[in-house]
Amino acid sequence: MAMSERPRTYLFLQGPISPYFQRLAERLTTADPTARALRINLCFGDRLFWRRPGAVDYRGKPEDWPRFIDDFIAAEGVTDVLLLGEQRDYHRAAAEAARRHGAQVIATDFGYLRPDWITFELDGLTGASRFPRGADDIRALAALSPEPDLAIRYRDPFWRQTWMDVAYHLGASLAWPLYPRYRSHQPDHAIATYIGTGLRLLLQKRRARKAEAEIDAAEAHTGQTFVLPLQIERDFSLRAYSPFPDLATVIRDVVGSFARHAAADARLVIKVHPLDPGLKSWKRVAMEAARAGGVEGRVVYIDGGDLARLIRASAGVVVVNSTVGMLSLQLGAPTIALGRAIYDVPGMTASTGLDAFWQAPTAPDAELVADFVKAVA
């Protein structure tokens, strides 16, 4: 039988660090009593957030996973594989196996729209997205789409995010004997990440005050102010869908281009991601690049502050493929994307290249941005 004619069998791999996948499985099987929901736990953290039948623990070697998942999908008649982070090693192998057996791969992540949206796409997100990149196609899609309700419906308190994240990663670390061969996709150990993030949060208020003062200065500055909001280095949208090997290269390339091509009275504000673990000193990287380019007094590094207010005060925003690019476009700010971003569309983002962007930042087509948001939603 074709996939649409046989009962659906959903296979859930690693997802959001929350009970979300479990709740989704319950909804799907309640809506269709013939459907099954299966789960493969790769580590103890996965097990913590799946409290229903249908789970299998994989404790094998990473190199044996491709054959295991291929056999599992075939034996269980899986029709849909759901996962977060299609570039994780385990997930790449699962996606390849799913396609061999005619199953859909459905990738999910926090939404292109923020703060309370979750995105689902076939095959993958960001650089792997099937979403159209042409203005005419986007307008045609928007014409068929309802007006989006962008009111914030759901809020996720920081404390709730924190305890679930800590439970997941510490559970995976402390219970490693249960899954001794599991290899995490994260480049840094969870405990080091928590220590670094905790130290940053202890000084958050003081840093936020300094950041707000710099944003005040940006609003008062008579020349141009450009903004480089940093992503988290471990983010796969940076690691897999950009030409940059790491965040330090992003900073050096952008500061170097700014030094060579921006107006003499222009300033560049580099803003660290609010959840950066602080394991590397991006400020040091930025200041070294500024000194090397002879623009030390014109490059500012901030940790905190109102990003929307900073963008409104700017002449342009430089991103790789961060969702901040969506925000800057919605705020009408000239924006250039240096990676494979879903919103990197002629008429919305700059297509002149970074060196020319400093000289002639062009505002996005507001109607096209509105159609883009409508189509994405």
PAKOL-725366 format. One record per residue (C-alpha): x negated, y, z. Coordinates in pm, whole numbers, padded with zeros to 5 digits, always signed. Layout:
<pts>
XYZ/...
</pts>
This chain:
<pts>
+00000+00000+00000/-00106+00364-00046/-00201+00553+00267/+00130+00745+00267/+00328+00414+00255/+00160+00233+00542/+00197+00319+00913/-00035+00596+01022/-00330+00500+01237/-00503+00804+01384/-00860+00768+01505/-00976+01040+01745/-01349+01097+01787/-01507+01381+01986/-01280+01683+02010/-01227+01997+02217/-01351+01962+02574/-01000+01941+02716/-00703+01699+02714/-00601+01846+02377/-00670+01537+02165/-00486+01319+02415/-00181+01547+02404/-00193+01557+02025/-00201+01177+02013/+00104+01164+02238/+00290+01409+02014/+00204+01218+01695/+00305+00878+01828/+00624+01016+01983/+00722+01179+01654/+00649+00856+01464/+00695+00539+01673/+00528+00331+01400/+00205+00532+01431/-00095+00431+01641/-00352+00654+01808/-00699+00511+01866/-01005+00660+02031/-01376+00582+02035/-01561+00711+02341/-01926+00784+02271/-02009+00907+02622/-01848+00928+02966/-01739+01286+02896/-01519+01157+02613/-01367+00904+02851/-01274+01170+03107/-01034+01342+02868/-00860+01035+02724/-00627+00867+02974/-00413+00655+02746/-00439+00316+02574/-00618+00265+02245/-00970+00359+02353/-01288+00168+02266/-01631+00243+02413/-01925+00251+02174/-02248+00171+02358/-02462+00074+02062/-02764+00241+01909/-02713+00554+01697/-02865+00377+01397/-02602+00099+01428/-02311+00345+01440/-02256+00380+01061/-02192+00005+01022/-01980-00007+01339/-01754+00280+01236/-01720+00148+00881/-01610-00193+01012/-01378-00031+01270/-01197+00187+01016/-01150-00106+00781/-01036-00352+01050/-00788-00113+01213/-00648+00028+00890/-00729+00385+00997/-00549+00644+00785/-00668+00964+00956/-00991+01049+01141/-00973+01356+01364/-01288+01519+01495/-01447+01845+01603/-01779+01937+01445/-01797+01748+01118/-02175+01796+01110/-02250+01594+01424/-02446+01281+01329/-02177+01044+01456/-01906+01241+01279/-02088+01263+00946/-02117+00884+00937/-01750+00849+01035/-01641+01090+00763/-01838+00900+00498/-01684+00571+00612/-01334+00721+00618/-01364+00839+00258/-01487+00497+00146/-01171+00342+00288/-00929+00610+00165/-00867+00771+00504/-00828+01145+00556/-01089+01337+00754/-00933+01617+00958/-01176+01859+01121/-01071+02091+01398/-01228+02372+01597/-01142+02693+01773/-00959+02908+01524/-01083+03139+01254/-00829+03367+01419/-00894+03440+01786/-00834+03403+02071/-00556+03142+02085/-00565+02957+01754/-00693+02609+01668/-00787+02535+01308/-00727+02208+01122/-00878+02149+00779/-00933+01853+00553/-01299+01745+00531/-01457+02032+00724/-01468+02395+00829/-01674+02704+00742/-01911+02604+00464/-01721+02281+00400/-01380+02450+00394/-01150+02404+00096/-01006+02751+00150/-01024+02960-00171/-01304+03214-00208/-01146+03420-00486/-00929+03729-00428/-00661+03626-00679/-00628+03279-00527/-00604+03424-00178/-00334+03671-00283/-00138+03390-00450/-00162+03177-00136/-00057+03470+00082/+00249+03528-00136/+00368+03178-00043/+00291+03217+00327/+00507+03357+00607/+00401+03664+00802/+00172+03547+01084/+00263+03598+01448/-00066+03731+01585/+00063+03803+01934/-00149+03631+02199/+00055+03337+02328/-00201+03133+02518/-00482+03246+02743/-00766+03021+02852/-00913+03143+03184/-01289+03128+03206/-01276+02915+03522/-01070+02649+03343/-01307+02641+03046/-01598+02615+03289/-01478+02325+03502/-01381+02116+03200/-01714+02185+03028/-01909+02103+03343/-01706+01788+03405/-01766+01671+03048/-02139+01733+03021/-02237+01644+03378/-02022+01334+03352/-02206+01238+03034/-02543+01307+03201/-02481+01141+03538/-02299+00839+03395/-02557+00778+03120/-02609+00413+03230/-02258+00343+03097/-02358+00478+02754/-02739+00453+02765/-02795+00489+02391/-02573+00793+02334/-02751+01079+02159/-02591+01422+02206/-02577+01673+01921/-02667+01951+02164/-03032+02063+02137/-03054+02165+02506/-02982+01961+02816/-02652+02047+02984/-02805+02124+03324/-03056+02368+03174/-02772+02534+02982/-02562+02575+03299/-02851+02719+03498/-02930+02968+03223/-02566+03068+03177/-02516+03100+03552/-02813+03332+03591/-02679+03552+03310/-02336+03568+03471/-02483+03675+03806/-02615+03991+03639/-02316+04034+03410/-02172+04350+03566/-02499+04542+03557/-02568+04437+03200/-02214+04528+03098/-02258+04879+03235/-02576+04924+03035/-02404+04786+02727/-02109+05024+02760/-02354+05314+02791/-02516+05207+02463/-02174+05185+02299/-02103+05537+02423/-02429+05641+02256/-02326+05468+01933/-02000+05663+01930/-02189+05988+01983/-02467+05913+01735/-02455+06141+01431/-02637+05894+01207/-02531+05544+01111/-02510+05261+01364/-02516+04903+01241/-02427+04599+01450/-02573+04247+01452/-02360+04024+01682/-02552+03706+01755/-02410+03356+01740/-02503+03073+01973/-02803+02899+01823/-02665+02549+01879/-02349+02633+01680/-02322+02408+01373/-02188+02695+01165/-02538+02843+01196/-02732+02517+01190/-02553+02356+00895/-02396+02637+00694/-02662+02904+00673/-03009+02942+00520/-03161+03010+00863/-03341+02739+01063/-03283+02922+01392/-03155+03243+01547/-03500+03399+01578/-03530+03392+01198/-03195+03571+01168/-03311+03846+01402/-03650+03891+01235/-03505+03896+00883/-03229+04144+00969/-03456+04377+01169/-03721+04361+00896/-03471+04452+00626/-03331+04731+00843/-03681+04871+00899/-03757+04878+00527/-03427+05001+00386/-03204+05176+00640/-03194+05554+00670/-03449+05712+00903/-03181+05814+01154/-02991+05482+01146/-02973+05257+01453/-02923+04881+01485/-02745+04738+01789/-02803+04366+01848/-02543+04212+02078/-02601+03869+02233/-02319+03614+02236/-02132+03623+02569/-02180+03246+02619/-02546+03231+02517/-02725+03013+02775/-03018+03252+02801/-03277+02979+02749/-03456+03192+02489/-03524+03563+02510/-03355+03706+02203/-03431+04053+02339/-03803+03980+02322/-03768+03848+01966/-03571+04159+01867/-03815+04406+02025/-04117+04230+01872/-03951+04249+01530/-03870+04617+01587/-04231+04694+01680/-04358+04504+01378/-04127+04707+01153/-04203+05042+01314/-03842+05092+01433/-03881+05017+01802/-03685+05324+01912/-03402+05255+01669/-03322+04893+01759/-03109+04839+02071/-03031+04507+02239/-02721+04474+02457/-02567+04199+02668/-02198+04269+02718/-01964+04555+02639/-01652+04596+02428/-01736+04445+02088/-01430+04590+01914/-01521+04941+02032/-01877+04890+01911/-01757+04774+01570/-01523+05074+01538/-01820+05302+01606/-02038+05131+01347/-02119+05197+00984/-02146+04823+00915/-02162+04477+01069/-02412+04203+00979/-02313+03844+01055/-02423+03500+00944/-02084+03328+00953/-01956+03411+01300/-01583+03462+01358/-01683+03815+01458/-01684+03876+01082/-01308+03818+01083/-01269+04077+01358/-01484+04335+01183/-01291+04291+00857/-00960+04331+01039/-01097+04649+01198/-01189+04781+00853/-01565+04778+00910/-01807+04717+00619/-01930+04362+00671/-02196+04141+00515/-02214+03764+00569/-02553+03598+00535/-02426+03239+00560/-02146+03032+00409/-01852+03204+00575/-01490+03135+00486/-01428+03513+00470/-01724+03584+00241/-01497+03696-00043/-01568+03966-00305/-01363+04268-00211/-01388+04189+00160/-01758+04141+00235/-02055+04311+00074/-02204+04129-00224/-02497+04365-00281/-02745+04186-00056/-02872+04291+00286/-03136+04540+00167/-02877+04742-00027/-02615+04710+00248/-02796+04957+00475/-02785+05221+00201/-02425+05180+00086/-02196+04990+00327/-01851+04962+00168/-01528+04917+00362/-01327+04602+00284/-01008+04606+00080/-00750+04633+00360/-00471+04471+00157/-00691+04177+00063/-00796+04133+00428/-00429+04132+00531/-00352+03870+00265/-00653+03666+00378/-00536+03665+00741/-00185+03573+00630/-00310+03284+00417/-00546+03154+00687/-00271+03167+00950/
</pts>
